[in-house]
Amino acid sequence: MNGLKDKVIIVTGGAGGIGGATCKRLAKEGAKVAVFDMNLDAAQQIVDEIKSAGGIALAIECDITNKEVVDQAVETTEAKLGKIDGLVNNAGWDIFKPFIQSTPDEWEKLIQINLVGMLNMHHAVLKGMVERNKGAIVNIASDAARVGSSGEAVYSACKGGLLSFSKTLAREHSRNNITVNVICPGPTDTALLAGVTQGAANPEKLREAFTRAIPLGRLGQPDDLASSIAFFLSDDASFITGQVLSVSGGLTMNG
């Protein structure tokens, strides 16, 4: 892809399935990657893999729900890798249960991680992007935000908010040459999906149902998402902003 070499890109949740695959794909394209994650050891493992392949990466422990921590993590990234060119808001958390069985504590955790955390990240990087008059942001939402998903009411609400927020920022910062786009994964074979299905009465049956519902006949894999994320960050997508792309094997077809 064009224009990723030497760009400094932050990936939140960078030690997870989609996040780790994205970090490695970006590094393969020549980007300098900051792997933000609550699990520093897991983030360092991703960094070690990238470095062993000849890439450049930095592991940073970061709780995205804490604005002070986020601001410091961004400062550290810029001090060690350079000014931020790109941001991937990938970190997320979900729980699978009907809304009336959920609790306010669970709502708060869902909102803090899936909505407030990405607000903190945008706020920390956008000012610098505006000053430099360039940047690319990719937000990872969910097809649950587009069509709803039983058992994921609050999660869907957060991801729906992310869609609207992203489109607004795309309008606000188009004059600053900053693109903001959204990717909506369908069911993807990650630890997050495993955690969600464990909340069901029959996890294996739910997993099979997800697979049967996908026209291409399989669950998504982290690399399926990584390539789309890399595209939106690259110069090949420099004239694309405010768009939402489902990467779901055809589970949802929006036009």
Contacts in CASP RR format, 6 or more apart in sequence:
PFRMAT RR
TARGET T0000
AUTHOR 0000-0000-0000
METHOD contacts of the structure
MODEL  1
MNGLKDKVIIVTGGAGGIGGATCKRLAKEGAKVAVFDMNLDAAQQIVDEI
KSAGGIALAIECDITNKEVVDQAVETTEAKLGKIDGLVNNAGWDIFKPFI
QSTPDEWEKLIQINLVGMLNMHHAVLKGMVERNKGAIVNIASDAARVGSS
GEAVYSACKGGLLSFSKTLAREHSRNNITVNVICPGPTDTALLAGVTQGA
ANPEKLREAFTRAIPLGRLGQPDDLASSIAFFLSDDASFITGQVLSVSGG
LTMNG
1 29 0 8 1.000
1 230 0 8 1.000
1 231 0 8 1.000
1 234 0 8 1.000
1 235 0 8 1.000
1 236 0 8 1.000
2 234 0 8 1.000
2 235 0 8 1.000
2 236 0 8 1.000
3 234 0 8 1.000
3 235 0 8 1.000
3 236 0 8 1.000
4 26 0 8 1.000
4 29 0 8 1.000
4 30 0 8 1.000
4 31 0 8 1.000
4 230 0 8 1.000
4 233 0 8 1.000
4 234 0 8 1.000
4 235 0 8 1.000
5 29 0 8 1.000
5 30 0 8 1.000
5 31 0 8 1.000
6 30 0 8 1.000
6 31 0 8 1.000
6 32 0 8 1.000
7 30 0 8 1.000
7 31 0 8 1.000
7 32 0 8 1.000
7 85 0 8 1.000
7 86 0 8 1.000
7 233 0 8 1.000
8 31 0 8 1.000
8 32 0 8 1.000
8 34 0 8 1.000
8 77 0 8 1.000
8 78 0 8 1.000
8 81 0 8 1.000
8 82 0 8 1.000
8 83 0 8 1.000
8 84 0 8 1.000
8 85 0 8 1.000
8 86 0 8 1.000
9 26 0 8 1.000
9 31 0 8 1.000
9 32 0 8 1.000
9 33 0 8 1.000
9 34 0 8 1.000
9 84 0 8 1.000
9 85 0 8 1.000
9 86 0 8 1.000
9 87 0 8 1.000
9 88 0 8 1.000
9 233 0 8 1.000
10 33 0 8 1.000
10 34 0 8 1.000
10 36 0 8 1.000
10 74 0 8 1.000
10 77 0 8 1.000
10 84 0 8 1.000
10 86 0 8 1.000
10 87 0 8 1.000
10 88 0 8 1.000
10 121 0 8 1.000
10 125 0 8 1.000
11 19 0 8 1.000
11 20 0 8 1.000
11 22 0 8 1.000
11 23 0 8 1.000
11 26 0 8 1.000
11 33 0 8 1.000
11 34 0 8 1.000
11 35 0 8 1.000
11 36 0 8 1.000
11 88 0 8 1.000
11 90 0 8 1.000
12 36 0 8 1.000
12 37 0 8 1.000
12 62 0 8 1.000
12 64 0 8 1.000
12 88 0 8 1.000
12 89 0 8 1.000
12 90 0 8 1.000
12 91 0 8 1.000
12 118 0 8 1.000
12 121 0 8 1.000
13 19 0 8 1.000
13 20 0 8 1.000
13 35 0 8 1.000
13 36 0 8 1.000
13 37 0 8 1.000
13 38 0 8 1.000
13 90 0 8 1.000
13 91 0 8 1.000
13 92 0 8 1.000
14 20 0 8 1.000
14 22 0 8 1.000
14 23 0 8 1.000
14 35 0 8 1.000
14 36 0 8 1.000
14 37 0 8 1.000
14 43 0 8 1.000
14 46 0 8 1.000
14 90 0 8 1.000
14 91 0 8 1.000
15 35 0 8 1.000
15 37 0 8 1.000
15 39 0 8 1.000
15 42 0 8 1.000
15 43 0 8 1.000
15 45 0 8 1.000
15 46 0 8 1.000
16 37 0 8 1.000
16 42 0 8 1.000
16 190 0 8 1.000
16 191 0 8 1.000
16 222 0 8 1.000
17 190 0 8 1.000
17 191 0 8 1.000
17 222 0 8 1.000
18 90 0 8 1.000
18 140 0 8 1.000
18 185 0 8 1.000
18 188 0 8 1.000
18 190 0 8 1.000
18 222 0 8 1.000
18 225 0 8 1.000
18 226 0 8 1.000
19 88 0 8 1.000
19 90 0 8 1.000
19 222 0 8 1.000
19 226 0 8 1.000
20 35 0 8 1.000
20 46 0 8 1.000
20 222 0 8 1.000
20 226 0 8 1.000
21 221 0 8 1.000
21 222 0 8 1.000
21 223 0 8 1.000
21 225 0 8 1.000
21 226 0 8 1.000
22 88 0 8 1.000
22 90 0 8 1.000
22 222 0 8 1.000
22 225 0 8 1.000
22 226 0 8 1.000
22 229 0 8 1.000
22 230 0 8 1.000
23 33 0 8 1.000
23 35 0 8 1.000
23 46 0 8 1.000
23 50 0 8 1.000
23 57 0 8 1.000
24 46 0 8 1.000
24 49 0 8 1.000
24 50 0 8 1.000
24 53 0 8 1.000
24 226 0 8 1.000
25 223 0 8 1.000
25 226 0 8 1.000
25 227 0 8 1.000
25 229 0 8 1.000
25 230 0 8 1.000
26 33 0 8 1.000
26 226 0 8 1.000
26 229 0 8 1.000
26 230 0 8 1.000
26 233 0 8 1.000
27 33 0 8 1.000
27 50 0 8 1.000
27 53 0 8 1.000
27 54 0 8 1.000
27 55 0 8 1.000
27 56 0 8 1.000
27 57 0 8 1.000
28 53 0 8 1.000
28 55 0 8 1.000
29 230 0 8 1.000
29 234 0 8 1.000
30 55 0 8 1.000
30 56 0 8 1.000
31 233 0 8 1.000
32 56 0 8 1.000
32 57 0 8 1.000
32 58 0 8 1.000
32 81 0 8 1.000
32 82 0 8 1.000
33 50 0 8 1.000
33 56 0 8 1.000
33 57 0 8 1.000
33 58 0 8 1.000
34 57 0 8 1.000
34 58 0 8 1.000
34 60 0 8 1.000
34 73 0 8 1.000
34 77 0 8 1.000
34 81 0 8 1.000
35 43 0 8 1.000
35 46 0 8 1.000
35 47 0 8 1.000
35 57 0 8 1.000
35 58 0 8 1.000
35 59 0 8 1.000
35 60 0 8 1.000
36 43 0 8 1.000
36 60 0 8 1.000
36 62 0 8 1.000
36 64 0 8 1.000
36 73 0 8 1.000
36 91 0 8 1.000
37 43 0 8 1.000
37 59 0 8 1.000
37 60 0 8 1.000
37 61 0 8 1.000
37 62 0 8 1.000
37 91 0 8 1.000
38 61 0 8 1.000
38 62 0 8 1.000
38 63 0 8 1.000
39 61 0 8 1.000
40 59 0 8 1.000
40 60 0 8 1.000
40 61 0 8 1.000
43 59 0 8 1.000
43 60 0 8 1.000
43 61 0 8 1.000
44 59 0 8 1.000
46 57 0 8 1.000
46 59 0 8 1.000
47 57 0 8 1.000
47 58 0 8 1.000
47 59 0 8 1.000
50 56 0 8 1.000
50 57 0 8 1.000
51 57 0 8 1.000
56 81 0 8 1.000
58 77 0 8 1.000
58 80 0 8 1.000
58 81 0 8 1.000
60 73 0 8 1.000
60 76 0 8 1.000
60 77 0 8 1.000
61 73 0 8 1.000
62 69 0 8 1.000
62 70 0 8 1.000
62 73 0 8 1.000
63 69 0 8 1.000
63 70 0 8 1.000
64 70 0 8 1.000
64 91 0 8 1.000
64 113 0 8 1.000
64 117 0 8 1.000
64 118 0 8 1.000
64 120 0 8 1.000
64 121 0 8 1.000
65 112 0 8 1.000
65 113 0 8 1.000
65 116 0 8 1.000
65 117 0 8 1.000
65 120 0 8 1.000
66 120 0 8 1.000
67 120 0 8 1.000
67 123 0 8 1.000
67 124 0 8 1.000
70 117 0 8 1.000
70 120 0 8 1.000
70 121 0 8 1.000
70 124 0 8 1.000
71 124 0 8 1.000
73 124 0 8 1.000
74 84 0 8 1.000
74 124 0 8 1.000
74 125 0 8 1.000
77 84 0 8 1.000
78 84 0 8 1.000
83 128 0 8 1.000
83 132 0 8 1.000
84 125 0 8 1.000
84 128 0 8 1.000
84 129 0 8 1.000
84 135 0 8 1.000
85 134 0 8 1.000
85 135 0 8 1.000
85 136 0 8 1.000
86 125 0 8 1.000
86 129 0 8 1.000
86 135 0 8 1.000
86 136 0 8 1.000
86 137 0 8 1.000
86 233 0 8 1.000
87 121 0 8 1.000
87 122 0 8 1.000
87 125 0 8 1.000
87 136 0 8 1.000
87 137 0 8 1.000
87 138 0 8 1.000
88 137 0 8 1.000
88 138 0 8 1.000
88 139 0 8 1.000
88 140 0 8 1.000
88 229 0 8 1.000
88 233 0 8 1.000
89 117 0 8 1.000
89 118 0 8 1.000
89 121 0 8 1.000
89 122 0 8 1.000
89 137 0 8 1.000
89 138 0 8 1.000
89 139 0 8 1.000
89 140 0 8 1.000
89 162 0 8 1.000
90 140 0 8 1.000
90 229 0 8 1.000
91 113 0 8 1.000
91 117 0 8 1.000
91 118 0 8 1.000
92 113 0 8 1.000
92 114 0 8 1.000
92 140 0 8 1.000
92 192 0 8 1.000
93 109 0 8 1.000
93 110 0 8 1.000
93 113 0 8 1.000
93 114 0 8 1.000
93 192 0 8 1.000
94 110 0 8 1.000
94 114 0 8 1.000
94 152 0 8 1.000
94 155 0 8 1.000
94 192 0 8 1.000
94 195 0 8 1.000
94 196 0 8 1.000
95 102 0 8 1.000
95 106 0 8 1.000
95 110 0 8 1.000
95 155 0 8 1.000
95 196 0 8 1.000
95 199 0 8 1.000
96 151 0 8 1.000
96 152 0 8 1.000
96 195 0 8 1.000
96 196 0 8 1.000
96 197 0 8 1.000
96 198 0 8 1.000
96 199 0 8 1.000
96 200 0 8 1.000
97 151 0 8 1.000
97 199 0 8 1.000
98 150 0 8 1.000
98 151 0 8 1.000
98 153 0 8 1.000
99 151 0 8 1.000
99 153 0 8 1.000
99 154 0 8 1.000
102 153 0 8 1.000
102 154 0 8 1.000
106 154 0 8 1.000
107 154 0 8 1.000
110 154 0 8 1.000
110 155 0 8 1.000
110 158 0 8 1.000
111 154 0 8 1.000
111 158 0 8 1.000
114 155 0 8 1.000
114 158 0 8 1.000
114 159 0 8 1.000
114 162 0 8 1.000
115 158 0 8 1.000
115 161 0 8 1.000
115 162 0 8 1.000
118 139 0 8 1.000
118 162 0 8 1.000
118 165 0 8 1.000
119 165 0 8 1.000
122 137 0 8 1.000
122 165 0 8 1.000
122 169 0 8 1.000
125 137 0 8 1.000
126 169 0 8 1.000
126 173 0 8 1.000
126 178 0 8 1.000
129 135 0 8 1.000
129 173 0 8 1.000
129 176 0 8 1.000
129 178 0 8 1.000
130 173 0 8 1.000
130 176 0 8 1.000
130 178 0 8 1.000
133 176 0 8 1.000
133 177 0 8 1.000
134 176 0 8 1.000
134 177 0 8 1.000
134 178 0 8 1.000
135 177 0 8 1.000
135 178 0 8 1.000
135 179 0 8 1.000
136 178 0 8 1.000
136 179 0 8 1.000
136 180 0 8 1.000
136 181 0 8 1.000
136 232 0 8 1.000
136 233 0 8 1.000
136 237 0 8 1.000
137 166 0 8 1.000
137 169 0 8 1.000
137 178 0 8 1.000
137 179 0 8 1.000
137 180 0 8 1.000
137 181 0 8 1.000
138 181 0 8 1.000
138 182 0 8 1.000
138 183 0 8 1.000
138 229 0 8 1.000
138 232 0 8 1.000
138 233 0 8 1.000
139 162 0 8 1.000
139 165 0 8 1.000
139 166 0 8 1.000
139 180 0 8 1.000
139 181 0 8 1.000
139 182 0 8 1.000
139 183 0 8 1.000
140 182 0 8 1.000
140 183 0 8 1.000
140 185 0 8 1.000
140 225 0 8 1.000
140 229 0 8 1.000
141 159 0 8 1.000
141 160 0 8 1.000
141 162 0 8 1.000
141 163 0 8 1.000
141 166 0 8 1.000
141 182 0 8 1.000
141 183 0 8 1.000
141 184 0 8 1.000
141 244 0 8 1.000
142 149 0 8 1.000
142 152 0 8 1.000
142 155 0 8 1.000
142 156 0 8 1.000
142 159 0 8 1.000
142 184 0 8 1.000
142 185 0 8 1.000
142 186 0 8 1.000
143 149 0 8 1.000
143 184 0 8 1.000
143 185 0 8 1.000
143 186 0 8 1.000
143 246 0 8 1.000
143 248 0 8 1.000
143 251 0 8 1.000
143 252 0 8 1.000
144 152 0 8 1.000
144 155 0 8 1.000
144 156 0 8 1.000
144 159 0 8 1.000
145 156 0 8 1.000
145 159 0 8 1.000
145 160 0 8 1.000
145 161 0 8 1.000
145 162 0 8 1.000
145 163 0 8 1.000
145 184 0 8 1.000
146 163 0 8 1.000
146 184 0 8 1.000
146 244 0 8 1.000
146 246 0 8 1.000
146 252 0 8 1.000
146 254 0 8 1.000
147 252 0 8 1.000
148 156 0 8 1.000
149 155 0 8 1.000
149 156 0 8 1.000
152 196 0 8 1.000
159 184 0 8 1.000
162 182 0 8 1.000
163 182 0 8 1.000
163 244 0 8 1.000
166 180 0 8 1.000
166 181 0 8 1.000
166 182 0 8 1.000
166 242 0 8 1.000
166 244 0 8 1.000
167 180 0 8 1.000
167 242 0 8 1.000
169 178 0 8 1.000
169 180 0 8 1.000
170 179 0 8 1.000
170 180 0 8 1.000
170 181 0 8 1.000
170 241 0 8 1.000
170 242 0 8 1.000
171 242 0 8 1.000
173 180 0 8 1.000
174 241 0 8 1.000
178 241 0 8 1.000
179 232 0 8 1.000
179 237 0 8 1.000
179 238 0 8 1.000
179 240 0 8 1.000
179 241 0 8 1.000
179 242 0 8 1.000
180 241 0 8 1.000
180 242 0 8 1.000
181 232 0 8 1.000
181 237 0 8 1.000
181 240 0 8 1.000
181 241 0 8 1.000
181 242 0 8 1.000
181 243 0 8 1.000
181 244 0 8 1.000
181 245 0 8 1.000
182 242 0 8 1.000
182 243 0 8 1.000
182 244 0 8 1.000
182 245 0 8 1.000
183 225 0 8 1.000
183 228 0 8 1.000
183 229 0 8 1.000
183 232 0 8 1.000
183 244 0 8 1.000
183 245 0 8 1.000
183 246 0 8 1.000
183 247 0 8 1.000
184 244 0 8 1.000
184 245 0 8 1.000
184 246 0 8 1.000
184 247 0 8 1.000
184 248 0 8 1.000
184 252 0 8 1.000
185 220 0 8 1.000
185 225 0 8 1.000
185 247 0 8 1.000
185 248 0 8 1.000
186 214 0 8 1.000
186 220 0 8 1.000
186 246 0 8 1.000
186 247 0 8 1.000
186 248 0 8 1.000
186 249 0 8 1.000
186 251 0 8 1.000
186 252 0 8 1.000
187 193 0 8 1.000
187 210 0 8 1.000
187 211 0 8 1.000
187 213 0 8 1.000
187 214 0 8 1.000
187 219 0 8 1.000
187 220 0 8 1.000
187 248 0 8 1.000
187 251 0 8 1.000
188 219 0 8 1.000
188 220 0 8 1.000
188 221 0 8 1.000
188 222 0 8 1.000
188 224 0 8 1.000
188 225 0 8 1.000
189 219 0 8 1.000
189 220 0 8 1.000
189 221 0 8 1.000
189 222 0 8 1.000
190 222 0 8 1.000
193 207 0 8 1.000
193 210 0 8 1.000
193 219 0 8 1.000
197 203 0 8 1.000
197 204 0 8 1.000
197 206 0 8 1.000
197 207 0 8 1.000
200 206 0 8 1.000
207 219 0 8 1.000
210 219 0 8 1.000
211 217 0 8 1.000
211 218 0 8 1.000
211 219 0 8 1.000
213 251 0 8 1.000
214 220 0 8 1.000
214 248 0 8 1.000
214 249 0 8 1.000
214 250 0 8 1.000
214 251 0 8 1.000
215 249 0 8 1.000
215 250 0 8 1.000
215 251 0 8 1.000
216 249 0 8 1.000
216 250 0 8 1.000
217 249 0 8 1.000
218 249 0 8 1.000
220 247 0 8 1.000
220 248 0 8 1.000
220 249 0 8 1.000
224 247 0 8 1.000
225 247 0 8 1.000
228 245 0 8 1.000
228 247 0 8 1.000
231 237 0 8 1.000
232 240 0 8 1.000
232 245 0 8 1.000
244 254 0 8 1.000
246 252 0 8 1.000
246 253 0 8 1.000
246 254 0 8 1.000
END
